[in-house]
């Protein structure tokens, strides 16, 4: 491929990334308005969002005559991916727990900072004094099954979002904006920032402005994908993060 062809492909990839994200953001906003629960399926709107995040990369792969393997949809390098996820979990989860409890302990006790907390959270926040072992339902067939929740977070939520944002979108953006720097093998540049911003933005309609903080784990997940060449590490870390946050909230909220 000549330099001119590479330049043209980069511009095309950038336009495709913008088009796909814009269309997906509109659809996600629409689907988030569907608040209908169906037995064995759950929230219809959330299910449609997950389907969109899987079908989008499939459609783009066909459009660009590529394969999902090009978007990191593979386990290899499995060992490296799992080790990367394990290191991130071991370092970040304890730090997040301390920061979470510390922040809301301060915010909920302050008339000025309480506005930073999600509505209703401070009324239920017990902090370290109210720390308790969360009650979990282990029956996989029960309505509030913790095992089913974990499966949904790993497969339906994390895998679909990682395939869309870190697999497909980051690849397109890196074609348009190749990273200028590398950190432990992962590209650091405009593409990494843009995919993290897109990841945070699509969560705002459902969760409000507080969801913008998702930008920061988006950077980590993007770096993992770029460093390992697979979405395995980011998927495991993403799903484990959602599960850990749920457990943490159960333990500190009354």
N, C-alpha and C positions, 0 to 999 in steps of 0.2 A: 504494500500500500504506500503510495507516494505521500509526501508531506501535505500536499493539497487535499488528497483524499482523507487523510487523518483529520485535518482541520475541518473539513465538511462534516465528517462523521461526528466530531465533537460537538459541533453546533447543532446537528440534528438530535443528538442524545440530550443536549440541554433543553431543546424545545420539547422533546418527548417527555422529559422529566417534569417540566412545568405543566404540560397539558394533563398528564396522568395525575399529578398531585392535585391540580385545580379541580378536575372532574371528581376525583375521589373525595376531596374535602367537601364538596357540595353534597355528594351522596351520603357521606358519613353524617353531615349535619341533618339531612332529611331522615335518615334511618334512626338517629338518636331521638327523634320525636315520636317514634313508634314504641309505646310503652305497653305492650301486650305480652302476657305470659302464656306459654303453651306447655303442657305437660311433656316431659322428656326432652324438650327443646330449650326451655327457659325463655328469656326475653327475646322476642322476635327481632327487634331493632339491633340488639347486640349480635345476634346470629347473622344478620344480613351484613353487618360491618365486617365480621370475621370472614364471611364468604367473599366479600369485596376484596379484602386484603390478600386472599388466596388467588382469586380469579384475575385480579389486576396484573400480577407478575406473569401469570400464564398467558394472558392476552398480549402483554408487551413482548414476551419472549417469542411468540409467534410473529408478531409485527416486525420484530428486528431479526427474525430468522436465527434466534438464539435458543438456548436450552436453560431449564431451571438450574442445571448444574453451574451455568455461568453466573447465577445469582447466589451461589453459595449454598444451594439446597442439597446438602450432602453432609454426612457425618465426618468424613475425612478432612483433616487429620484428627481422628477421634481423641487420641491421647492428649494432644496439644490443646484441643478445644476444651476437654474436661478439666485439665490442669489449670488453664486460663480462667475458667469459670470458678473453680474451687478457690483459687488465690483471691479473686475479686470478692467472692462471698465471705471468705475468712477475714478480709481486711475491712470491707465496707459495711457489712451488716452490724457488727458491734458498734462501729462509729455512728451509723445511722440511728441505732436504738438510743444511744446516749444523746445525740443531737435532737431527736424527736421528743424525748421525754423532757430534756432540758429546755427546749424552745417553748413547748406548750406550758411547762411549769411557769415560765416567766410571762409568756403572753397572756395566759388565762388569769394571771394575778394583776395585770396592768390594764387600766382603763383605756390607755392609748394603743396598746399592742393587741388587745383582744380582737380587734377588727381583722387581724391577720389570720385568725383561726376560722376554719369552716363553720358555718352556722350550726349551732347545737353541740359542737364538740366540747367546749369548755364545761358545759353543764354535766357532761358525762365523764370528764377527765379526772382520774383519781391520782395520777402521778405515781411516784414510787411508794407513797403511803398506801395507795389503793391497789398496788400491784397484786395480781392474782393469777392462778393457773387457769387458762381459758378452757371452757367446757366445749369439747369437740364430739361430734357425732361421727363414729367410724363406720357405720353401716353404709356401704356404697349405694344401697337402694333407697336410703332415707332421703327425705326432702332437703334437709340441711346437711347432707353428708360432707364431711371435710375431705374425704378421699375424692369424691366427685368434684369438689371445688378445686383441688390440686390438679386433677386431670384437665379440667377446663382451662385453668390458668396456664398450664404448660403447653397444651396442644392447641386449644381453640384461640386463646388470647396471644400468648407469647410467640408461638410458631408462626401464626398468620401475620402478626405485626412485624416480626423480624424478617420474614420473607419479603414483605412489601417495602419496608423502610431501609433495612440494612442490606437485603439481598438485591432487590431491583432498583430502588431509588438511589441508593448510594453508588451502585455501579454506574448508572447513567450519569450521575453528577460528577463522578470521578473521571468519566470520559470527557466531560465538558471542562472540569476544573481539576486536572491532575494534581495530587498533593505535592507541595513543595518540600515537605519535611516528612521524616519517618521517625517514629518513636517505638522502639522494640518491634519493628516490622510493620506497624500500623501507620497508614497515611494520616497526616494532620494538615488540614487546609480548609479551603472554602467549602468543598463538598461535604466534609464531616460536619461542619457547622450548619449547613443548609438542611441536611437530612434530619439533624437533631431538632432544628426549629420547626420543620414540617411535622415531625413526630409529636412535638408538644402542642402545636397548633390544632391538630385534629382532635385532641382530647378536651379542648376548651369548651365546645358546645355541650358536652355531657357533664363535665366536672367544674366548669367555671374557670376564672382567671388563675386559681391556685394550681391548675394543671400545667401552667407554664414552667413550673419547676421540673417537669419531666424532661425538659431540654437537657439537663445535666446527665441523667442516666443515658439519654439518647447519644450523647457524645461517647460515653463508655462503650455502649453496645456497638456503635459504628466503628470505633477503634478495634474492638474485638473481631468484628467481621473482616476488616481490612488486614489485621495482623495475621489471622489464621486462615483466611480464604474461605471460611465456612460460617454459617449462621448457628452452628451448634453451640459455641460458647455463649453467644449473646442470647440465644433462646433459653438455655438452662439458667443463666443469670437473671434474665427478665422474668421468667416464670417463678423462680425461687424468690425474687424480690417481691412480687405480688403476694405470694404465700406468706412470706416473712412479715410484710406490712400488716396483713390481715391478722396474723397471730399476735403481733405487737399491739395492735389496736384492741383486740379482744382482752389482752392482759392488762391494759391501763385504762380502758373505758368501762364505766359501770353499766 
